[in-house]
Amino acid sequence: MSDLSPADVTPDPVSRATEAQRLAADPFISAFVSANAGSGKTKVLVDRVLRLLLEGAAPGRILCLTYTKAAAAHMAVKVFDRLAGWVGLDDAALAAELTGLEGRRPARARLDAARRLFARAVETPGGLKIETIHAFCERVLHLAPFEANVPARFEVLDEAASEEIFTQARRAVLTLAARGEDAGLGNALTIVSLAAAGDAFDAALRAAIRQARQLREEAISHADAMAALAATLGLRPGETLAAVEHAMLHDGYAPDEWPDLVTALSAGSKNDQKLADTLRAASASGDGAERLGLYLDVFFKSDGEPRADKGFPTKSVDPAVAEALRAERDRLAELEDRRRAARVLQRTDALLTLAEAIAARVEAIKHGRGALDFDDLIGKTRSLLLRSDAASWILHKLDAGIDHVLVDEAQDTNPAQWDILRALTGEFSAGEAVDAAGRLRRTVFAVGDPKQSIYGFQGAEPRAFAESERHYRKALADVGARFESVPLNVSFRSAPAVLAAVDLVFGVAEHFAGLAFDEGDGARPGTVHETSRIGQHGRVEIWEPVVADEDAEPEAWDAPVDAPDPTSPVVALAGRIAAEIARLTREGDETGRRTPPGEALVLVRKRGALFDAIISALKAAGLKVAGADRLTLGDHIAVLDLLVAGRAALLPEDDLTLAAFLKTPLAGLDDDDLMAIAARRGPLSLHAALAENAGSNDAARRGLELLRALRTLAGERGAFGFYATLLGPMGGRTALVARLGAEAGDAIDEFLALALGHERQATPSLAGFIARFGDAAHDVKRDMDESRGEIRVMTVHGAKGLEADVVVLADACRFNARAPAVLPLEVRINGRFTPLPVWLPAAAARPAALREAAGAEAAREREEHNRLLYVALTRARRRLIVAPYFARNQKNLPPESWYGMVDAAFATADMVQNIADPASGAVTRVLASGRAVVTPREAPAARQLAPAPDWLFTPAAREEAPPAPISPSRAAPLQPAGAAPRQTSETVAAREAARFAGALLHTLLEHLPAAPAADRAALARRYVARRTATLTPGDPAFLQPERQAWIVDSALGLVAAPQLAPLFGAHAIAEAPIAGNVNLPGRGPTPVSGQIDRLAVTADTVWLADFKLAGLASDAPPPQAYVTQLALYAALLRQAWPDRAVRPLLVYADGPRILELEEAACRAALARL
């Protein structure tokens, strides 16, 4: 059978999918949802939030955690769009909407409740919480900074800032080590640099630093870690590499016995005589390392394996000597494994020494800046919540608790993040969490797909999804609560042919490894997909690999060294992909349907020659292409042009820098211009040659004028001002985008953002910014939304969550299971297992203790390789193409390669057709579904762009900065000029004591009204006692006991005063912020911003009060500063409630004495301003 027909698909999958989605969204159960690609997991998440709100869940007590900020924003938009839509629907439409959501007809009251949900969600303080787990952790740490031991107002470092700090710390530590200023670091650097260099050295350091942070968090010392690793590797306590090597040379045949062995072997065969020569050379060597190496060569083969009994030595050698040689070989074999272990221990010790020093330097820099990175957010929150006394208190501070937790993309949640979630939900399974009907008042929900867990390099562990599912199932079952595991197998994305291809590929046991981790899944390998698009057209094509043309002409000697060889398989495949996409977008497919450019997606395993060749081929074919999905700013040509412009402005006498700048689109000169200006300049610098030729050469004049303008800019402005002017008014952005394409715009924007960020952290300096820019690799992930209408070329990692009508998977037909530089080895330390960063040597040099762990790591890499293929294949809606190529001199197809996996599955499938190309004979394997013919659509008419208006290039008029708002508490002086008392130590102490007493009083007035009346006195005394406990008579803020008692009694009296009852009622607001414009005589609308001590709004009156501590004589008028303050507040409130009386009260604590300001007094105070 060569085609999938509707009869091959189980009927009505949509109904079953709808029921499964409703079950998963049931707000009364906890659930873990395993959702296939395209099965509607975002819909389920949104539906569950909506149903929780419909059942009365408080918006502020729902926490929804997503993997990325974009996902959080996308989900929030969907939730609020649905809620906002319900407000405007009539009864019939809303009833139909709720019936589809819940599966039952709603009552009238439910319709009314649904319409109120939008306002309820918007008006809830803090709002509905849909955020990333990092944002959640940041919120937790800001709530409890002291308990978490973090700076109170920490900043969160982005990836670029973290990379910059790492680079700075790494440079400082390695410089210290290289100079020999620290002997321990110097020795460690020597050991590590002999084993690795370049990228391998850097990768090993980074991996070790991540593990070193965990060791520090768990308070594991370096010595304890190394002792535990030595035991795990099979070394004796204190055993070193030197000790093992000494035992190899001296504990068997003593060197003075070697001549006898040489004589015995020399009497044997040629092979024996070769061994004798090697042993003779060892005996003669005076270098210890060389001597040991030669001695071991006698007993081991070149691959490091012991020589076999057969032939070692030959029968020509005396049997007694032969037996002794074999015994020595066996002794050395055991020691060789310990030698390898000792070498691993030595290198790990050195690597960890460097890593700990760099990590300590990083922490010191972060501490100095009051900053945390993303790993800190997770680690600090985990440590805080795992403390037995912290979790419930933190939950209380999080808006009085969390009742419902929803986790998106749960397969990418790492173990530390799961620890946080379990701590948050630890009380969800408590007995009181279940009502009389057995329904949970609190629920936990997670949706994910272990088959799509592809972020292992970020710590994601797909097995943790199934482990957490089992944890919650048991915990909730113990209290009789309902928990469901809900599979979503029906795809609303892909055509039948695409899903059939996926199931074919992963029906092979080796291919299915790593795609499922539930107990018992290993017995039946294979994915199970259904589609809602029954009978719809779909097509999967597997191309034959493109191979190198062996008869091609050799590359021209004068071709650029970095240009791709036009005869290479990479370029040939890129050209074929571009031609196929051009056909699909311009002519249409076999049904006549044209594919919009935005619906074509090309995927690669990693960025490299193939990635660049595909983008170039698409552009050469005249197709709209979005460019690279991730930009490394330091490598982007637009950024390089901007950097060289800055350097030229700073160093105009540097000929090479200036020449490079003049050749950029920013200056616009070409090679001919430079030759005319500089070729015969003699001893003159290029800068001087520009000045000399400016009068007669237009290009020289333009270049000189631009350079002078940039030099003036560099002297007057910082980096941001320099580049903003160059790119804006001077036309630099237009020139760069015109030459380099729209992709340059993203790089320019990020570069400008970095320049602005630099000025916020350091003194504005163009030179400082350029120097700092090179300290980190600034990677930018571009938004590759299909709405831009451009063909997208990206890695499979970057395409996670995306989809397209046509997907091309370009594969290099390789699978290189690269061993990591550092292996996280589980080592028992202080009674528990902890991962240690262990240096992983080449396979031939690994001790036995590492082989199993290295094999397990290789298996995990293969599993993620399989999951990446699953993600790639499931991005396609209608058409999937697997496009492979063979590298030059490649003879074999690795079965683990993506093409090898797909081709092996398709080779024997009945539903696959093999179609040969009549011209080339190449065979394409095709799996198709649906035969419906689509009427060809007319190609859209080319859009004519209107000319740019003149105002676009006209500098905007200078906008004056708005005046700073008036603060009511400082609007008028408290005392006339010159009337302030002379400052003495006594007056300063008295003022500080008064300030502290006022703060205590205001805090009591803010919080006491919410407490039961019977408890207020005890609470007030306890609070004041705790705040004053550490003060001594020498402190300026010290308060005598009678003064403390007076503060408590005054606060209690104010709260109980009948005249102030509205201000301390249930609907009153404490410390109410207020801002607006007040129309002042002679000044017009004037901004005002302040905070009212106490505010209450009743049906006909607006009450406001400002509380003062100091007393006032009974016949004395209040100070004008206090009157002005209340007058400004009253003026703002009259604008907000023009139909109600506004009653401003000035309240003195002693007495209390309450003064109400008349409206005339308020107007007079405002007139004086």
LUMDRENLUM-983785 format. One record per residue (C-alpha): residue in one letter; x negated, y, z. Coordinates in steps of 0.05 Angstrom, whole numbers, plus 5000, padded with zeros to 4 digits. Example, Ala and Ser with C-alpha at 12.3 -4.5 7.8 and 13.67 -1.06 7.14 Angstrom:
! LUMDRENLUM-983785
a475449105156;s472749795143;
***
This chain:
! LUMDRENLUM-983785
m500050005000;s497150674980;d502251165008;l505651285075;s513151305067;p518351535118;a520150815130;d513350705160;v514751185218;t518951045280;p525551425271;d527252055309;p520552205342;v522852925353;s528352715401;r523552295441;a518452845442;t523653345466;e525752885523;a518452785543;q517253535542;r523353645586;l520953125635;a514053445638;a517254135649;d521853895705;p520554385762;f522453885816;i516953375800;s509453385798;a506553135733;f500153005694;v501253055619;s496652735569;a498053105505;n495552905436;a493053455390;g498853875364;s504053575410;g506354235441;k502654285507;t503055045507;k510554995499;v510954515557;l506954985601;v511355575583;d517755165592;r515454945661;v514055655684;l520855875658;r524455305693;l520755445758;l523156165755;l530255945739;e530155505801;g528356095844;a520856015851;a517656675870;p513356925811;g507657105858;r507356395884;i506256075816;l498955995795;c497555795724;l490155665707;t487655655636;y480855515606;t479656185571;k481956905577;a484856855507;a489056255527;a491456615590;a493457225550;h496856795497;m500956425549;a502857055587;v505357365523;k509556745507;v512656735577;f514357475578;d516857465506;r521756905525;l524057265588;a524757935551;g528657585496;w533657305546;v535458005569;g538358195501;l541857535482;d549357475485;d552456925527;a552956415472;a545856505447;l542956505517;a546955885536;a544255525475;e537155735493;l537855475565;t541154835541;g535254695497;l530554855554;e533854445609;g538153945571;r544754165604;r549754725595;p548455305643;a553755605688;r555456345686;a551256495747;r545256175714;l546056625653;d546057235698;a539956975736;a536156855671;r537257565649;r534457835714;l528057415711;f524257895666;a525058475715;r523558025773;a517157765742;v514858465722;e516458795789;t513258255833;p507058555866;g501058235831;g505657955779;l505957255751;k498956965758;i496556675692;e488956705693;t482556315683;i479755925742;h473956415744;a478657005750;f482356635805;c475856505842;e473857235835;r480457435866;v479456955924;l472457205938;h474657925937;l479957745989;a474957416035;p467957666019;f465157606089;e467756906100;a464856706032;n458257066045;v458657495983;p458058255974;a464558605990;r464958955923;f461058485879;e460758545804;v461457945758;l455857845709;d457657655638;e453457155599;a449057685569;a447458005637;s446157325668;e441457145611;e437857805619;i436757675694;f434456965680;t429457215628;q426857745676;a426057235733;r422956715688;r417857205661;a415957435731;v415056735759;l411156465699;t406757075698;l405256975772;a403656245758;a399356375696;r395156895733;g393756405789;e396456875841;d400456305871;a396655645871;g402755215878;l406355545820;g399955535778;n398954785789;a406354655773;l405855055709;t399754675687;i403154005697;v409654205663;s406454565604;l402253945587;a408753545580;a413054045543;a412754715508;g417255205471;d424655035469;a423654375505;f420254735563;d425755255566;a431354735563;a428054335620;l427454955663;r434655165652;a437354465669;a432954425731;i435255115755;r442554905751;q441054295795;a436554705841;r442355155857;q446454555879;l440854315923;r440454995956;e448055015967;e447654336000;a441654546042;i437153996015;s429754156021;h424754055966;a420953546008;d427153136023;a429053135950;m422252895927;a421852355981;a428652085961;l426752095887;a420251715902;a424251175938;t429251135881;l423551055831;g420550485871;l414550855898;r411850755968;p411951336016;g406351815999;e404351425937;t401551885883;l399651825811;a392251855830;a393251295880;v396650845829;e391350975777;h385850825828;a389250165844;m389549995770;l381950085762;h379449815829;d384449325860;g383748785806;y377448665768;a372249125798;p368449535746;d362049175764;e365448525740;w367148805672;p360548605639;d362047875654;l368847945621;v365648275561;t360947685554;a366647185559;l370847545508;s365047655460;a364546905454;g371546845428;s375047015362;k375047675325;n381047915365;d377647725430;q371348095407;k375548725394;l378048685465;a370848595488;d368849225450;t374549615482;l372549375552;r365249535538;a367150245519;a371250305583;s365350075624;a360850585591;s365751175597;g364451685650;d371252025644;g376351735692;a382451835648;e378951565586;r376250975624;l383150785650;g386150865581;l381050405549;y381649895605;l389249875596;d388449795521;v385349115535;f391848875567;f397249275531;k399349375459;s399650055425;d407050105442;g405550035516;e408349335522;p403948795555;r400348325508;a403947655500;d401047005527;k400346745457;g393847025431;f391747375495;p386447155497;t385646635442;k383945915457;s376646075442;v375946395511;d374445995573;p381145765602;a379346015672;v377646705644;a384046705602;e388246545663;a384847095703;l386047595646;r393447425644;a393947505719;e390648185714;r395448375658;d401448195702;r398548605760;l397449195715;a404449135685;e407549215753;l402849795768;e404250115700;d411550175718;r409650505784;r404750945745;r410351175700;a414651295761;a409151695794;r408252115732;v415752255730;l415552445804;q409552905792;r412753265733;t419553305768;d416153595830;a412654115787;l418854275747;l423154355809;t417854795841;l418255275782;a425855225779;e426655385853;a422055985847;i425856255786;a432556105820;a430356485882;r428157075839;v434857065803;e438557065869;a434357645894;i435958055832;k443357895837;h443358065911;g440058735896;r445558885846;g451158605889;a452958135832;l455457425822;d455157005759;f460456515735;d457155925770;d457156325835;l464656445829;i466055695827;g460755485877;k462356015929;t469855895924;r468955145929;s464655225991;l469655696022;l475855266009;l472554616031;r471554906100;s476954596144;d478755276174;a478955686111;a483655396059;s490355536093;w488256226114;i485956406043;l492456136016;h496256586064;k492257186039;l493856995967;d500657335971;a502656886029;g501056235993;i501755855928;d507555375917;h506355145845;v499755025810;l499354915735;v492854735700;d491854795625;e486354425586;a485253985648;q480553525610;d475354085610;t475754205685;n469254005718;p468753635785;a467254275825;q473554605797;w477653985814;d475054045885;i477854755887;l484554535860;r485053965910;a483454445967;l488854925942;t494054365938;g491853975999;e498254126037;f502853985977;s503453266000;a504853436073;g511353156099;e514653836106;a513453976032;v519053496013;d526353676022;a531953226043;a533152995971;g525952785963;r524553375916;l518153755924;r518454475946;r511354525920;t508754195856;v502354075818;f502154025743;a496353895695;v496353825620;g490453605579;d487753095530;p481452705550;k480552565475;q479053305466;s473953395523;i467953665485;y464654135534;g460153645571;f454454145565;q458554605610;g459754055662;a466553815638;e467853095659;p473752775622;r474052195672;a475852695726;f482752795693;a484652065704;e481452065773;s485352675794;e491752375766;r490751765810;h489152215870;y495552615864;r499752005848;k497551665913;a497852295956;l504952455934;a507251735936;d505151716009;v510552226026;g515751935978;a515152505928;r516152415854;f510152425808;e510252275733;s504952125681;v507852385616;p504652225549;l506052685490;n504452295427;v508652655374;s504853175334;f508553795309;r502353995270;s499753455223;a502753085164;p503352325168;a497152205125;v492652605172;l495052245234;a494651565200;a487351725183;v485951905256;d488951255281;l485050855229;v478451165250;f479551075325;g482550385318;v475350145317;a472949975387;e466150325380;h469550955354;f474750955411;a469450955465;g470251585507;l477251745485;a481051435543;f479351305615;d485651035646;e485150365679;g486449805629;d485650245567;g479349875547;a483449255530;r486749585470;p482550085433;g485850585387;t489751235387;v497351265377;h500151855340;e507052015314;t509152615273;s515253055270;r513653195197;i516452535170;g515852475095;q512053115086;h506253145037;g499353035065;r492752815037;v486152575066;e480052525020;i473352205036;w468152434986;e462052034968;p455652334998;v451952844957;v444852604947;a438552954926;d436953004852;e430352644847;d429152904777;a430253634794;e424954144775;p420554344834;e422154994868;a418855614838;w412455814874;d414756534881;a421656374912;p422756674982;v420356195034;d426856225073;a431456145013;p434955475006;d432655024951;p438055064897;t437154324882;s437954104954;p443953674975;v445954215024;v446754734969;a450154224923;l455254034976;a456554754994;g457954904921;r462754324915;i466454534978;a466955254952;a469555004884;e474854564917;i477355124963;a477455604903;r481755094866;l486555014924;t487255754936;r487755974863;e490755394825;g494154984878;d493954254898;e497153654865;t503953904887;g502754604858;r502254924926;r496955464935;t493255505001;p492456215029;p485156355046;g486856425120;e489455705119;a482655405098;l477955185153;v470954895142;l467854525202;v460654335215;r457253985273;k452454565286;r450155215255;g444255135209;a442455075135;l449154755116;f453155275155;d449555855120;a449855515052;i457455425056;i458556155074;s453956375017;a457455914967;l464356164987;k462156884979;a458856724912;a465456424889;g468957084903;l472956804961;k474857195024;v470656895080;a470457105153;g463056975162;a459856635222;d464156465282;r458656635331;l453557185322;t446857225356;l446257985357;g438657985358;d438557595292;h444157975256;i441458415201;a445958995219;v443259005290;l436158925265;d437359545221;l439959935281;l434059725324;v429059935272;a432660595265;g431660715340;r424360505337;a423060955277;a426061545315;l421461395374;l415261205335;p415361555267;e407861455258;d408660695256;d408460595181;l411459895181;t417260095226;l418760715186;a418460345120;a423159815146;f428060355168;l427860725102;k429760075066;t435959965109;p442960185085;l442560725138;a437261095098;g438660805030;l431760814998;d429460244954;d422659944935;d421760434877;d422961024923;l417760764973;m412660634918;a413561344891;i412761644961;a407361204992;a403260834940;r398161384930;r398561714998;g391261565016;p389761655090;l396561985103;s401661635146;l408261465114;h411462005157;a406562525130;a407662265059;l415062375067;a413863095087;e408963205030;n413662934977;a420163235005;g419763834959;s419363444895;n422562764911;d429862744929;a429262064964;a423462325006;r427462945025;r433562525046;g429162055086;l425462615121;e431862995138;l434962355167;l428762195207;r428462895236;a435862855255;l434762195289;r428662445327;t432763025353;l438262545373;a433362095409;g430862685449;e437662945469;r441862315481;g441561625509;a442260985470;f449861015464;g450061735442;f444461605392;y447761015360;a454961275364;t452761895326;l448661505275;l454461025262;g460061525264;p458962245241;m452662055203;g456161495165;g451860915188;r457560435200;t460560545132;a453760425099;l452459775138;v459359475127;a459259665053;r452659295044;l453558715093;g461058585095;a466458625148;e462758135193;a457658685207;g463159075241;d463658575298;a456158585309;i456159345309;d461759385360;e458258905407;f451659275399;l455059935417;a458359615477;l451559375502;a448760075493;l454460365533;g453659835587;h446159995592;e447660725607;r452460515663;q446960115697;a440660525683;t438361215665;p440561355593;s434461215550;l433860985478;a426960685491;g429360335554;f435360025518;i431259775459;a426159455507;r431659145549;f435558885489;g430058395473;d430358085543;a436457655527;a439857285471;h446357665460;d451257165430;v458157405408;k463956945395;r468157245340;d475757195338;m477156735278;d484656825277;e487856595212;s491857235209;r485757585181;g487057205116;e479856965108;i476756275101;r473756065167;v467155695173;m465555465244;t463054915289;v467754395316;h466754665386;g468855355362;a475055075327;k477954765390;g485255005394;l485455235321;e489054915262;a489555025187;d493254735126;v486654515095;v480654285136;v473954085106;l469253705152;a462153775125;d457653225153;a450153125149;c450852365157;r446352355217;f446852165290;n440952345332;a442152135403;r437352635433;a435252495504;p435953095550;a429553415576;v432153325647;l436452745670;p441152855729;l439552235770;e443952035829;v439251985889;r441151815960;i439352396006;n441452446078;g446451896071;r449952136007;f448552125933;t446452775901;p444352905828;l437053095822;p433953405760;v428952865739;w424052965683;l425852465628;p419752235588;a419951885520;a423251195520;a416550835518;a414051205580;r420251115624;p419850705688;a425050155697;a428850575748;l430551105695;r432350645637;e439250475660;a440851205677;a438151435610;g442350905575;a448551145611;e446951865590;a446151645518;a452851285522;r456151925548;e453152315490;r455851815440;e462751865473;e462752615466;h460452525394;n466752105383;r471252625417;l468353175373;l470452775312;y477452705340;v477953455350;a475353575279;l480253105246;t486353355284;r485554085263;a488753945195;r496154045180;r496653805108;r489953655078;l483553365107;i477053295068;v470852945095;a464953205055;p458252875070;y451152935043;f444652545049;a438352915066;r432352835021;n428952155030;q434851905071;k435951175052;n440950905104;l447651135130;p447851115206;p454450785226;e454951275284;s455151875238;w461952195228;y462152005155;g459751305172;m465451225223;v470851485176;d468351095115;a467850445154;a475050515178;f477650695108;a473750155071;t478449585088;a485049955099;d490749745053;m493750445053;v487350765024;q486350854950;n479450874917;i479651384860;a473651434813;d471952084778;p471851954702;a465952414691;s461252254748;g463751584770;a463851824843;v469151474884;t473751864931;r477651484984;v484751774989;l490251675039;a496652045021;s503652145048;g509952455017;r511352574944;a515553194945;v513553704892;v513254424914;t514854964865;p508555364851;r508556034885;e506556654847;a499756924867;p500557554908;a499258194870;a492658524885;r493659064937;q491759754915;l488360144969;a490160884976;p484361374979;a481961535049;p484962185075;d480362775089;w481862785163;l478562105170;f471762425159;t473163075195;p470063105265;a475463145318;a476063795356;r472663805423;e477563605477;e476763945544;a476563485604;p482963525645;p482263855713;a481163395772;p487563265811;i488763645875;s488363215938;p493963465984;s489863326047;r484363786021;a488564295983;a487664826036;p482264926088;l483964706159;q480465316188;p479166006159;a472266126130;g467266276185;a471766016239;a468865316242;p464965186307;r457465116307;q455464386295;t452364056356;s451363336376;e457363406422;t462063676368;v459663146318;a461062586370;a467862886386;r469762916312;e467462196301;a471461956362;a477562336337;r476762036267;f476361336295;a482261446341;g486361706282;a484461096241;l486760626297;l493361006303;h494760986228;t493260236225;l498060096282;l503460526250;e502460146185;h503159436213;l507059466278;p513959576246;a513458896212;a512358536279;p518058336326;a519458896376;a517858446435;d510958286408;r508758976388;a505459196453;a501258576459;l499258596386;a497359326391;r493059236453;r489658626424;y488058986359;v485259616393;a481159186442;r478158786385;r476359406344;t473059756404;a469759146435;t462959266404;l462660016420;t458460266477;p458560956512;g452761166468;d456661066403;p459761696372;a466361326363;f466661056434;l473561126466;q474861106540;p479860576564;e485061106580;r484361386510;q485360696481;a491560596523;w494161276500;i493361076427;v497360436438;d502860796477;s503261346425;a503960846367;l509360456404;g512961106420;l512861346348;v515460676321;a521160676372;a522961416364;p530261476341;q528662106300;l523761696258;a528061066250;p528761126174;l521261166167;f520160516203;g525960136174;a525759516130;h525159906065;a520160426087;i513260436055;a506660546091;e500760896059;a504761035995;p500461275937;i503561845896;a501262235835;g504262725787;n504263455764;v506664035808;n508364705775;l504465205817;p505565955811;g500266255767;r497165585750;g502665195715;p503064435716;t497464195762;p495663455773;v496363225845;s494362545874;g494862315946;q497561815996;i503561916042;d502961626112;r510161396113;l515761436061;a523061206061;v528361306008;t535661236030;a542061335991;d541962096000;t535262276032;v527862206019;w523962186084;l516462296088;a511862386147;d504662566159;f501962356227;k496862766265;l493162576328;a491363256358;g496563626399;l499664296382;a502064836429;s509564866433;d509965576406;a504265526355;p505665456281;p502564846246;p496064966208;q497065196136;a492964606112;y498164116140;v503964526113;t500764546043;q499563796045;l506863646060;a509264176010;l505463835953;y508263155973;a515363435977;a514763775909;l512763105876;l518362735911;r523663255890;q521663105818;a522562365828;w529262425866;p532363085844;d539262875870;r537062745942;a534963166000;v527463146015;r525663196089;p518163286102;l516063156174;l509663346209;v508962866268;y504162966326;a502762336366;d502762656435;g509862756458;p511362586403;r512663266372;i516363256305;l516563866261;e520863886198;l518564376145;e523864806113;e523964866037;a522265606042;a515965456081;c514064946028;r515065445972;a510865966008;a505265466018;l505165285944;a505166025926;r498866135967;l495265595925;
***
